[in-house]
């Protein structure tokens, strides 16, 4: 393709990426370098027949004027990245010097907000993504063998979890696992324990969130795999049948190698999506035991006193860096394979 043709072909997509992805990222970075303006206080003297008293209150007019002069807030550099709510360098150094054992140091670090959120985020990513790929492939392979009259209904049932809004889906499952819900009540009957509750344990809550993540993300993997199965060449399949290859052998040696690039694509998308886990935490009301990086951004922007744009911007940038680190090994491996094939 000529360079000029390629430029005009890519220009609309590139422009949209710059406007809706690039500029917001740059804006978040600059915002992360600033913190909120200080409130300007003033002394007010109140006098009555019994004497005068001096009170301190916020000078609203001066504070608003300062906000107009510095809309981003006070420049703080990378101080927000290093504070206790983010990378917490000082707290980690203090814990390293005072901890008597590795387990004690680990407990202190994992109780810091950012690392606590990072632990759940990474656990969710690595616990959800592999089952999603495996189940999506199995469902796609199974439906692909059905009769045409049954495929439509099977496909609709398989993609139903993806049609449901994530927040609504998590709320429905949250109600189902309640002690009065169908799943919660059934579990109490099976274990003959009227006090048993899936919400009473942080471990059970994490497991529930992971199961929900698998349920909600599997349809995406199924759709991509099912579309890719339609492109599998039939000549090798027919040759393998003539040679007496079993179904398992045909899938292992012909279908899976053909779908390997598709599996890599699904893994990349799922890792990025799962790294931003947020809706299930809100839907399950699991903020007390499961916090993610996206949930931290949400908390900063709904602060009761004022929205902490600088803190939210710093967490956003750390999230982007985390996703880049997570995807780099996969992208490098894909690039090396692409260059080898060429």
Residue, then its C-alpha position, 0 to 999 in steps of 0.5 A: x500500500x502506498x504511504x499516502x494511501x495508508x496515511x489517509x486510511x489511518x488518519x481518522x483512527x489516529x486522530x480519534x486516538x489522539x483526541x480521546x486517548x492521548x490528550x486525556x492521558x496527558x491531561x491526567x499526567x499534568x493533573x497528577x503533578x498538582x495538589x489541591x489549593x490551600x484554603x485561605x483563612x481569615x480571623x474574624x472578630x466578633x464583639x458583644x456586650x460581654x467582650x470580643x472573641x476572635x474566630x478563624x474561618x475560610x475566606x471564600x472570596x480569596x480561596x475562589x480567587x486563588x482557584x481561578x489563578x491556579x485551576x490545577x492547584x499547587x504544583x507538587x511534582x511527583x510528591x503525590x506518587x510517593x505519598x502514603x496513598x500511592x507508592x508510599x516510599x517513606x512508609x516502606x522504608x520505615x517498615x523495612x527498618x522496623x520489621x522483625x521478619x519478612x512476613x511482618x514486612x509483607x503484612x505492613x506493605x499489603x495494608x498500604x492502600x495502593x499495594x492492597x489495591x494492586x494485590x486484588x487487581x493482579x489476583x483478579x487478572x491472573x485468576x480470571x483471564x486463563x479460565x476465560x480463554x479456556x472456557x471461551x474456546x471450549x464453548x466455541x468449539x462445542x457450539x461450532x459442532x451443533x446443528x444449524x437449527x440449534x446454533x442460534x439459540x446456543x449462541x444467544x445463551x452464551x453471549x447473554x452474560x456480556x449483554x447484561x450491564x456489568x453493574x446490573x449483573x453483579x447486583x443480581x448475583x449479589x442478591x442471589x448469594x444473599x442469605x435470603x437469595x436462592x444461592x445463599x439459601x441453598x448453600x445453608x441447606x446443603x451445609x446445614x448451617x443457618x449462619x453460613x454466609x458467602x459475604x462473611x469471609x474476605x476469601x469467599x468474597x474474592x472467590x465470588x468476584x472472580x467467579x463473576x469475572x469469569x462468567x461476565x468475560x467468557x462470552x467475549x472470548x467465545x465470540x472471538x474464538x467462534x469467529x476464528x473457527x470459521x477460518x480454520x482451513x478444511x484441507x488439513x482437517x480432511x487429511x487428518x480424518x483420512x489418516x485416522x486422527x481423533x477429534x482431540x488430535x485434530x483440535x490439538x495439532x490443527x485448530x489450536x495452532x491456527x487460533x494461537x494469534x487469536x488467543x493472544x489477542x483475547x489475552x491482551x484484551x482481557x488483561x487490560x479489561x480485568x486490570x480495570x476491575x471496578x463494577x463488581x466491587x461496587x455491585x457486591x458492596x465489597x469495598x471493605x475487603x476488595x479494593x482495586x486501582x479503579x476503585x481508588x480513583x473512584x474514591x478520590x473523585x467522590x471525596x466528601x470534602x473535595x474531589x482529589x483530582x491530583x491523587x486520582x490522576x496519579x493513580x490513573x497514571x500508575x494504572x496505565x504503567x501497570x497495564x503497560x508492564x503487564x502487556x509488555x512480555x506478551x507484546x514482545x513475544x508476539x513481535x519476535x514471532x512476527x519477525x521470525x515468520x517474516 
